[in-house]
């Protein structure tokens, strides 16, 4: 595997991709976490925990966005976002 250096405008695209799409994925995954844990969203203090868990998940996706080329990451994250939002909408969340 060859080492590829990210140069010029590619830094901007990786940053924007991690910022915008990473946030959408973080919201989706934290939503799933809330619904899959016992008690749903009605548990005591669960909403507060879920609110605070968005930032670490978002930063995880944001940092991973620099590990892949823009096309590979964009395709994988866009597909995951669409599936995540579709499944949440199917469950009647929105």
C-alpha positions as a LaTeX table, in Angstrom:
\begin{tabular}{lrrr}
\hline
Residue & $x$ (\AA) & $y$ (\AA) & $z$ (\AA) \\
\hline
Unk1 & 0.00 & 0.00 & 0.00 \\
Unk2 & 1.46 & 3.33 & $-1.02$ \\
Unk3 & 1.29 & 6.41 & 1.16 \\
Unk4 & $-0.82$ & 9.18 & $-0.32$ \\
Unk5 & $-0.42$ & 12.78 & 0.84 \\
Unk6 & $-3.54$ & 14.94 & 0.93 \\
Unk7 & $-2.75$ & 18.29 & $-0.68$ \\
Unk8 & $-4.45$ & 21.53 & $-1.60$ \\
Unk9 & $-8.21$ & 21.56 & $-1.87$ \\
Unk10 & $-8.50$ & 17.93 & $-0.87$ \\
Unk11 & $-8.01$ & 18.98 & 2.77 \\
Unk12 & $-11.03$ & 21.23 & 2.41 \\
Unk13 & $-13.17$ & 18.44 & 0.98 \\
Unk14 & $-12.15$ & 15.98 & 3.69 \\
Unk15 & $-12.92$ & 18.56 & 6.37 \\
Unk16 & $-16.31$ & 19.48 & 4.93 \\
Unk17 & $-17.20$ & 15.85 & 4.39 \\
Unk18 & $-16.33$ & 14.95 & 7.97 \\
Unk19 & $-18.11$ & 18.01 & 9.29 \\
Unk20 & $-21.43$ & 17.70 & 7.46 \\
Unk21 & $-21.86$ & 14.01 & 6.73 \\
Unk22 & $-20.16$ & 12.98 & 9.96 \\
Unk23 & $-22.69$ & 15.03 & 11.90 \\
Unk24 & $-25.59$ & 13.38 & 10.09 \\
Unk25 & $-24.15$ & 9.94 & 10.79 \\
Unk26 & $-23.55$ & 10.82 & 14.44 \\
Unk27 & $-27.17$ & 11.94 & 14.86 \\
Unk28 & $-28.37$ & 8.75 & 13.17 \\
Unk29 & $-26.19$ & 6.38 & 15.18 \\
Unk30 & $-27.00$ & 8.06 & 18.48 \\
Unk31 & $-30.68$ & 7.85 & 17.55 \\
Unk32 & $-30.28$ & 4.13 & 16.97 \\
Unk33 & $-28.47$ & 3.82 & 20.28 \\
Unk34 & $-31.41$ & 5.47 & 22.00 \\
Unk35 & $-33.97$ & 3.16 & 20.44 \\
Unk36 & $-32.04$ & $-0.08$ & 20.83 \\
Unk37 & $-31.28$ & 0.30 & 24.53 \\
Unk38 & $-33.86$ & $-0.87$ & 27.07 \\
Unk39 & $-36.68$ & 1.60 & 27.67 \\
Unk40 & $-36.35$ & 3.46 & 24.39 \\
Unk41 & $-36.11$ & 7.22 & 24.78 \\
Unk42 & $-38.26$ & 7.21 & 27.91 \\
Unk43 & $-35.44$ & 6.04 & 30.22 \\
Unk44 & $-34.25$ & 8.25 & 33.06 \\
Unk45 & $-31.49$ & 10.64 & 31.99 \\
Unk46 & $-31.08$ & 8.81 & 28.68 \\
Unk47 & $-31.70$ & 11.93 & 26.60 \\
Unk48 & $-28.90$ & 13.75 & 28.41 \\
Unk49 & $-26.51$ & 10.84 & 27.84 \\
Unk50 & $-27.44$ & 10.66 & 24.15 \\
Unk51 & $-26.95$ & 14.41 & 23.75 \\
Unk52 & $-23.43$ & 14.20 & 25.19 \\
Unk53 & $-22.53$ & 11.13 & 23.13 \\
Unk54 & $-23.11$ & 12.93 & 19.80 \\
Unk55 & $-19.81$ & 14.86 & 19.99 \\
Unk56 & $-17.45$ & 11.86 & 20.43 \\
Unk57 & $-19.20$ & 9.91 & 17.68 \\
Unk58 & $-19.08$ & 12.95 & 15.40 \\
Unk59 & $-15.37$ & 13.45 & 16.05 \\
Unk60 & $-14.77$ & 9.77 & 15.35 \\
Unk61 & $-16.36$ & 10.05 & 11.90 \\
Unk62 & $-14.62$ & 13.36 & 11.29 \\
Unk63 & $-11.18$ & 11.92 & 12.04 \\
Unk64 & $-11.81$ & 8.78 & 9.98 \\
Unk65 & $-12.69$ & 10.95 & 6.97 \\
Unk66 & $-8.98$ & 11.75 & 6.54 \\
Unk67 & $-8.00$ & 8.08 & 6.26 \\
Unk68 & $-9.64$ & 7.42 & 2.89 \\
Unk69 & $-9.63$ & 9.02 & $-0.51$ \\
Unk70 & $-12.52$ & 11.42 & $-1.02$ \\
Unk71 & $-14.43$ & 9.21 & $-3.46$ \\
Unk72 & $-14.28$ & 6.08 & $-1.32$ \\
Unk73 & $-15.24$ & 7.90 & 1.85 \\
Unk74 & $-18.00$ & 9.91 & 0.19 \\
Unk75 & $-19.61$ & 6.80 & $-1.27$ \\
Unk76 & $-19.40$ & 4.77 & 1.94 \\
Unk77 & $-20.66$ & 7.55 & 4.18 \\
Unk78 & $-23.41$ & 8.68 & 1.84 \\
Unk79 & $-24.69$ & 5.11 & 1.57 \\
Unk80 & $-24.58$ & 4.67 & 5.35 \\
Unk81 & $-26.37$ & 8.01 & 5.86 \\
Unk82 & $-29.14$ & 7.14 & 3.45 \\
Unk83 & $-29.66$ & 3.71 & 5.01 \\
Unk84 & $-29.55$ & 5.12 & 8.51 \\
Unk85 & $-32.06$ & 7.89 & 7.86 \\
Unk86 & $-34.32$ & 5.56 & 5.87 \\
Unk87 & $-34.40$ & 2.99 & 8.65 \\
Unk88 & $-35.06$ & 5.65 & 11.29 \\
Unk89 & $-37.90$ & 7.06 & 9.19 \\
Unk90 & $-39.28$ & 3.56 & 8.68 \\
Unk91 & $-39.40$ & 3.05 & 12.45 \\
Unk92 & $-41.58$ & 6.15 & 12.67 \\
Unk93 & $-39.07$ & 8.41 & 14.37 \\
Unk94 & $-39.63$ & 11.26 & 11.92 \\
\hline
\end{tabular}
